[in-house]
Amino acid sequence: MSQIDEIKSRIDIVDLVGETVKLRRAGKNYSGLCPFHNEKTPSFIVSPDRQTWHCFGQCGEGGDIFKFVMKKEGWDFKEALRYLAERAGVTLEAYKAEKPEEKEAHERLRTLLEEAVTFYRYHLSTPAGKFALDYIHEKRHLTDATIEAFGLGYAPQGWDNALKHFAEKGYTEQELLDVGLISQRESGGFIDRFRNRLMIPIRDENGKMTGFGARILDPNDVPKFMNSPETPLFSKSRLLYGLDRARKSIRAANQAIFVEGYLDVIALHQAGFENVVSPMGTSLTEDQLRLLKRFTRRIVLALDPDAAGQKAVLRGLEAARQTLDRQDEISFDARGLLHHEARLQADLRVATMPDELDPDEIVQRDPEQWKKLIENAQPIVVHVMGALAVGRDLDDAKVKSEIAAQVLPLIEDLPNPVERDTYRQRLARFLKVDERSISGGQAQGPKARRSRPRVETPAAQREVPPAVTPTFSPSHKGEAHILSLLIRRPDLLYRLDRGLLEAGLGRMAPEDFGYTDHQVLFRLVRQSLEQDANDASDYLRQNLPPSLESLADELAAKPGELDPLDDRLIEDLFRAVVRIRRTALTENINQLRFLQEDSQQSGDLRIASYREMVQQYSTLLRSLDQAQLKQNGRRKEGQ
């Protein structure tokens, strides 16, 4: 991952733009007043999926986080990069791109994991695996279709079944160790890591295999759940189980639900509740939340009914410091969680499971009950009030004082004054006291903590969470593919332009790229052809900005050999250009339709302008489709 990609993974465009523009939800995007010209109704759209912005008003401009900062501050790319790197906590230094042989090794490891899925699935259907299959059917009530969809399997008893099987297939002990399928004995030699366990494949958000979760079948075994160890492919702090299958439903519902167990996720998906994911254990990490932010900011924590489970989930969100309680009552210090909610500009709620049931048991008993539990999920402050009151006498003045002492600091930390006032009123009603008794100052019960004064920490000293692997949009991948070919063969741009013009389309331009770093690289490719002092490739390398060297190296090192036939390369480039233009036009049309609806409701006169722009974009879209059909026809004639 290049330094620029790392910066993009740490800074969400909605957060960045939201510091300048008041944004509101508009479908799957956000809209607001353009900060670059005066307007009374929104024409400015931010796309969290693509991590880009676009103004459909007077500016007519758009781009990514770099372009936004450049336009806002009047900086060049280098200055914007330096600022955003400092903000993200990324040190700009020489970067060594992953070598092609390293990428090939990782692909081989993924292939090994896919074969392991097949290996464990086979053993689930053997006589030895019948006990595991019965457990899935009878105890967990999962259907064969669900078992197939999630790839569940069985690791047979024995010390070396997997070791022998994959050795016969040509895999080395080191490769098996690298993906966590075997472990090394202290006395020497290797053994299977997973034995007599239900096997659950774990994939990343793109559906690629990373490792396994394994549940015991013998109650005497320990631990109850076991994950793959940390490997080059598996990092449990950066993965969310089920996100590959849940991402579309999360976006559609604009809500994600966290449950504790993998089997809870599977059971809920089977019941039709597909916007559910699970962390790799009971805790949630900053990386996992950053990953989820790409899809929604409405998050429900469906906590297990036991107090320990609730505390663990809250702690995992940096929720953070459990209060000490002499009598082991349920008590939370959720200040860190509320701070996290404010910083994420998210809506975090808590749904507590009733009757000592886990989520999968609830949905089996009554799917409608699960639906209502999620709909009735409470804001964090309200949940804490209820949790503190369980089993306690709310008529006791000391109990009221203790609860107020723990809840009031949470309320005072809320950034929104309306929320603070609302929760003070709610707390007063909850405790059945006069609001004035808790508004004049924080109650000082035996468990009260004094808030530390807020001191602004210098940017260089701030603790910055590690980067996550960014989820790239199709348009980003398409742009990267085009640049990968052009960086290796700049001369292809001449023929690409000619082909585009012959098809009635404009030649390739920087504006075809939605990402600033891609625009800079493309301009350099164009400049390399417009000069004649040096070979184009030499010029490209000599004039490459240091900040883009790592990105250029990654693009140039993309796997796959260049097709020796230039005609095929041109066809590939032509199709890729049509795809990214089509994606951009479709996105613009969808955004304009939201602006049309808003204008119609507010009586804005620009509705006619938006309607005209939709027609123009639709015409361009038809031109692209016609050009692609002609190109396909010419290719067939030449075959």
N, C-alpha and C positions, 0 to 999 in steps of 0.2 A: 504494500500500500504506500503510495507516495505521500509526501508531507502535505500536499494540497488536499488529497483525499482524507487524510487524517484530520485536517482542520475542518473539512466539511462534515466529518462524522461527529465532531464535538460541538459544532455550532448549528443550531436549528434555525432556518431562515425565518420561521414564524416568530421565534423569540427575538431575533435580531431586528427585524422590521417592526415588531410590536413595540420596541422601545421608542420608536419615532412616530409610528402610525397606529391609531386606534383601530384594531381589526375586529371583524365579526365573522361568524361562520357563514359561508355561502356555498352550500352543497358540500363537496369534499375539500373545497378551498376556503380562503379567507378574503374578504374585501375591505377596502377602506379608502379614505381620501388620499389622493396622490400627494406625497410630500414635496414633489418637484415643480408643481404649479398650483395655482389657486383654483379650487373647485368646490362646489356645494354638495354634490352627490358623488358617491364612490365610483371611480373608474379604475381603481388600482387593485389588482388581484395577486394573491400570494398562493403558490401551490406547494403544500408540504410534501406531496408525493415526489414531485420533480425537484423540489428545493429551489424554485425559481420564482420571480415576480414579473409582472407585466402591467403596463399602464395602457389602457385603451382610450385615454383622453388625449389631451394636447401633446403630452410627451411622446407617446407611442413607443416608448423604450421598454426594455426588460433585461433580465439577466439573473445571475445567481447572487450569493452573498458578497462576492468580490465586486461585482458591478454595482451593487447597491451602495457599498461603502465608498467606492470610487466616485460615484455620482454625488453622493451626499456630502462627502468631504472635499471633493475636487482633487483627489489623489490619483496617481498612476497605479498600475497593477502592483508594482514592487512595494509601494507604501501601504496599499491595502493589505497585501500579503503579510507584511511585517506586523501591522496592527491586529489582524485577525489571528495570526499565529500566537501573539502575546495573549490575546483574549482567550484562546483555546488552550493555552499552556503547551504549545508545540514549539520545540526548539528547532529553529531553521539551521540545519547543518548538512554536511555532505551525506547523501543517501545512497546506499548500495542496493540497486534493484535486485529482486529475486532472480536468480539465474534460471534459464530454461530447464536445465536438468533438475533444479529444485522443484519447479512446477510439475515436471513429469513425475517426480517421486511422490508428490502430494496426490496427483491423480491416481497413481498406482495404489496408494494407501486407501483412497476412497473406493477404488474398485475392490480392494480386499474387504472393506467394511460391507459393501453391497453383497459380496459373496458370503460374508458371515451372516447377513440377514437370511439368505437362502438356506444356509447350513442350519441355523437355529429353527427356522420354520419347518424344515424337513423333520427335525427331531420332535417337533410338537405333534406330528401325525404318527409317530412310532408308538409301539406298546409302552415303551419307557416314558413317553411324554403324555400318556393318557391322563395321568394324575394332574398334570399341569392344564391340559385341555378341559378336564372336568371342573377344575377350579375356575377357569375363565368363564365357562358356560354357567355353572351352577351357583358359584359364589358371587361372580361379578356380572352375570347375566348379559354377557356380550355375545353378539351373533357372529356367525361365521363370516358374514360380509364385513363386519367391523374388524374382526381378527385379521382378515385379509388386507383391509385398507390400511391398518396401522402396522402391519408386518410383524405381529407378535409371534414369539417363538419360544423354544425351550432349550436351555443349556443342559446337556445330559450329565449324569453323575460320572465321576472318573476324573483323573488328574491330567489326562493328556489327549482327550478326544479331539479338541480343536487344534491342538499343536500338531498331531499326526496328520489330520485331514488337510490342513493348509500347507504343511511341509510337502505332502505328496503333490500338491498343486503348484509347487515351485516357489512358495513364499519362504523367506528366511525368518529365523528366530528374531532378528532385529526388527524386521517389518511387523511381525506379530506383536512385538513389544511396543513399537512406535504407535500402534493403534489401540493398545491396551487390551488385547485379547489374551495375553499371557502375562504371568508375573514371574519374577526371578526369586528362587529360593535363597535364603540366607546361606544355606549350605552349598549352594551351587546348582545349576540346572534351572529348568523352567517348568511351570505348571500352568494349566488353564486358569485364567482369572475367574471365570464364571462357571459354576458347577451347581447342578440341580436348582436352577432358578428360572423364573419366568423372564424372558428377554424382551425388552421394549426398545426398538430402534429410535435413536434421537437424531433428528435432522435439523439443519439450520433453516433460516427463514426462506431460503430458496429451494429447500427440499433436498439438499446434499447431505449425505451421511456424514456424521461426525463421531458417533459413539453409541453406547448402549446404557440403558438403565436396567437393573436386574432386581427382581423381588424374590424373597425367599418363598419356598413352598413347604419346607420343613420348619415348624415354629421354633425348633431348637437351634436353628442356624442364626448366625449374626454376621453382619448387621441386617436389619430388615430390608433396607434398600441399599443398593450399591451402584454407583455410576462408573463409567469409564474413568481412568485417571486423566490428569491433564496431559494432553498430547498436542502435536502440531495442528491437529484438526479439532480437538475437543477442549473447549474452555468453558466450564460450567457457569462462570460469571458473565459470559457474553451470549448465552443461549437462552431461549425460552421454548420449552417443550410445547409442540403443537402449533407454533406460529406459522409454519409453512402451510398448514391446512386452515388456520383461523384468520389469516390476514385479510382475506376478502370479506369475511363476515364481520370482522372488527371494523373495517372501513364502512361497510354497509350500515351497521348498527351504530357507528360512531361511539363505540363502547367496548372496552376489553374487561374481562373478568379473570382475576387470578384465583386459582385454587391450589391446594398444596400438592396433590398427588397426580402422577401421570395417569393412573387408572381413573381418577376423577375426570380428567380431561377427556379420556376416551369415552367414558360412559355418557358424559354430557354431550359430546359430539354425536354419539349414537342417538340420543334423544332429540336431536335437532338444535341444540344450543351450541353453535359452532364458534362463537366469539370468545372462547375460553382457552387460556394458556396456563402453564405452570413453570415456575422457576426450577432450577436444578436442586431442589431441596426445599426448605421452608423459607429461605431468605431471598429477598429481591435486591439486586445490585443497581448501581447507577448506570452501568453499561446496558443492562436489560431495559431499564426505563427509557434510556435514550433511543434504543432500538424501537421500542413500542411507540414512542412519540411520533414516529413517521406515519402511524396509522390512526391514532386517536389520542385525545387528552382526557377522556372520560374513563376512569378506571375504578373498578369495584374490587375490593379485597373480600373474597368469600372465605372467611376464617373458619378453621375447625372449631368445634364447640368447646374443646378443652382450653383452659386458660393458657397453658404452655404454648399451644399452637398459635393463639392470638398474639401473645407476646413475641413469639419468634418471627411471625410475619411482619409485625410492626417494627421490630428491631431491624429486620432485613431491609426495610425502606429507610434506614438511618433514622428510625422513628424515635427513639433511638435509645434513650437511657431509661431503663426500667427503674421505677422508684422502689426503694427497699421497704418492705412491709413486714412488720414483726409477726403478723398473724397469717401471712401468705394469702392475703386477700388479693383480688384482681385489681391492680392499680397500674396506670400507665403514665409515663411522661412523654406525651406525643408532640412536644414542641418541635422536635426535629422533623417529624412527619409533616406538620403544618408548614414549616419553613420550606420543605421540599415541594409541597403543593403550590405555594406561592411562586417559588422560583421556576417551576415547570409551567406555570399558568395553566394548571390542570384542575380537574375536578375529581378528587380522591374521596371515595366513600367506602363504608364498611358494611358488609352483610354478615350477620352472625347466624350460624346454623343452629336450629332448634332441636330439642329432644335427643341430644347427644348423637346426632346422625351426621355422617360425612356427606359431601355433595352428591356422590354417586348413589348413596342410599336414599337421599331425598328425591332425586329425579326418578328413581325406580318406583318409589312409593307414589309420588304425585308430581308430574312435570309442571303442573300449574302452580304448585306451591313453590317450586324453585323459581319460576318466573316472577312470582309476587315477592319473594325474598330479595331478588335483585332489584326489582322496581322500588322496594321500600328500603334499600340500602341507605344508611345514615351518614351525614357528614361526620368527619373525624371527631369534632368537639362533642357532638350529640352522642356518638358512640362511647366516648370516654365517660361522659356523665352517667350513662346507663351502666357501663362496666363497673364503675366505682361504687354504684349504689346497690349492686347485687348482694342480697343477703344482709343488708344493713338497715338499721332503723332510721329512716329519714325524719322522724320526729325528734330525734336526739340532736340537741344543739351542737354538740361536739362533732358529730358525724357531718352535719351540714357545714361546719367550719372547715373540717378536713377536706371535704369534697370541693368546696369553694377555693381552698388554698391550692388545690391541684389544677382546677379547671381555669381559674382566672388568669394565671400566667399564659395559658394557651390562647385565651381570647385576646389578651393585650398584645400578643405577638402577631395577630392577624393584620395584614397591611391595609385591608379595606375597612374604613370607618363604619360603613353601613353594616357589614358583617359583625364587627365588634359590638355595636349597639344591639343588634338582633340577638346575639348569643348571650349578652349580659341579661337581657329581658328573659330569654329562655331559661337561663340558669336560675334566675330569681323565681320564676314560676315553678321550676323543677324542685327547688328547695323550699318553696312556699315561704319566701321571705320578701321583705320590701326591697325593691331594686336599689334604693338609695343606700342600703346597708352594704351592698357589694360594689357600688359605683364610686364610692368615695375613696377607695383604696383596696388593694388586694388583701383578702383575709389572710391571717397569719396563723395557720394551724400547725401542728407538730411536723407535718410533712412538707411544708412550704419551702420552696427554694428561691433564693434571690437571683434574679436574672443578672447575668453579667453585662456590663456596659458594652455597647456595640462599637467596635473599633474597626475602621476600614483598613484592611490588610493590603499592602502593596501588591500589585498584580504579579510581580515576580515571585512572591512568597505564597501566593494562594495555592492551596492543594487542588490539583486538577485531576479528575478521574481519568483512568486510562481510556484510550480511544477504542471504539468498537468498529468492527468491519462494516463500512457503510452499505446500505441497501441502494444500489444504483437503479435508476429508472431505465426503461427501455431506450428512451431518447439519449440518455447519457452513454449507454452501451453502444448505441448506433453511431454516435459522434466519435467515440473512442475507436471503433472499428475503422471508420473512414480515415482518421488521422494515423492509425497504425499502418495502413497501406500507403498513405501519402508521405509519411516520414521516411519509409523505406524506399519508396519510388516517387519522388516529387514530380518526375516527368509525366506521370499519369494524369496530372491535373489538366494538362493541355487537352488531351483527348476526352477527358470527362466533361470539360466545359463545352467542347464541340458537340458531344453527344446530347448534352442538356439543351443547348441552343437549337439543335436540329429537331428536338422533340417539342420545341415551343416553350421551353422552360428557361429561366434565367441561369446564368453560370453560377458556379459555386461562390459563395460570399461568406465573410465572417458572421453575418447575421443569421446564417443557417445554423450556427452553433449557439446553444442556449447557455453555455458555461464559459466564463471569462477565460479560464486557462486554455480551453480549446480554441477560443477565438484568437488568442495571442499566438498559439502554435500555428494555426492555419494562416494567419497573416505572414508569419515567417516563411511558411512553405511557398506562399505566393511571391514574396519578395525574393526568395532563392531562385525563382524562375525568371523574374524581371531583371535581374542583374546578369552580367556576362563575364565578370572578372574571375569567378571561381565556379567549380563544379557545384551544382545545386545542393548535393548532399553535404559537400564540404562547407558551403556557405551556411547551411542549416546548423551544422554542428558548431561552427565557429561563432555564430551569432546567437546561440541559444542562451537565454537568460539563466543564470545559475539556479534561480528559484524553480525553473521548469525542467532542469536536467533529469531529475528523478522520474518525473512524469513521462518525459520523452523516452527515457530508457525503458520504462515499463511498456509503453505503447510499441516501441520498436521490437521488444522482446516477446510480444504476444505469441502464444503457441501456434504452430501451423506454418508450413512453408508457403511462400508466394507461388501462386499458379504460374507456371512458365509461359502460359499463353496470355499475352496482354489483353486480347479480346475478352477473355473470361474475367480478368481483373477489372476491366472497364464496366462490364455487365454487373459485377459485384458492387462496384462503387455507385453505379447508376441506381441500382435497387436500394442501396443504403441511403442515398441522398433522398430518394422519393419517400422512403420510410420516415426519416426524421422530419421532412417537411410535412408529410401527411399527419404525423403525430402532433406537430406544433399547431397545424391548422385546426385539427379536430379539437385540441385543447382550447384554442382561442375561441372557437365557435361555442363550445360548452360554457366557457366563462362569460362570453358576451350574452348568452341567453339568460344567465342569472342577472347580469346588469340590466337587461331589457325588463325583466320582471320587476326589479327594484324601481326602475325608472317609471314603469307603468303605474306602480302603486303610489309613488310620490309625485306623479304628474310632471316629471322632469322632461324638458323639451328634447333632451339628447336621445330619446328613444328612437327617433327617426335615424339619427346618425348610427346608433348601434345596429339597427335593423339593416342599414345599408352595408355596414362592415360585415355582418353575417353573410349577406348575399355575395359580397366580394370574396370572402374566404371560401364560401361554398363553390363559387366559380373556379377558384384556384384549385380546390380539392378535386373537382371534376377533371380539370386539366391534368393534374398529376395522375389520376387513374387512367385517363386516355393515353397519356405518354407511356405509362407502364404497360398497357395492353399492346401498344405499337411495338415497344421494345421486346415484349414476349413473342410477338408475331415474327419479328425479324430474326430472333434467335432460332425459332422453329424452322424458318425457311433456310437458315444457314446450316442446319443439322443434316 
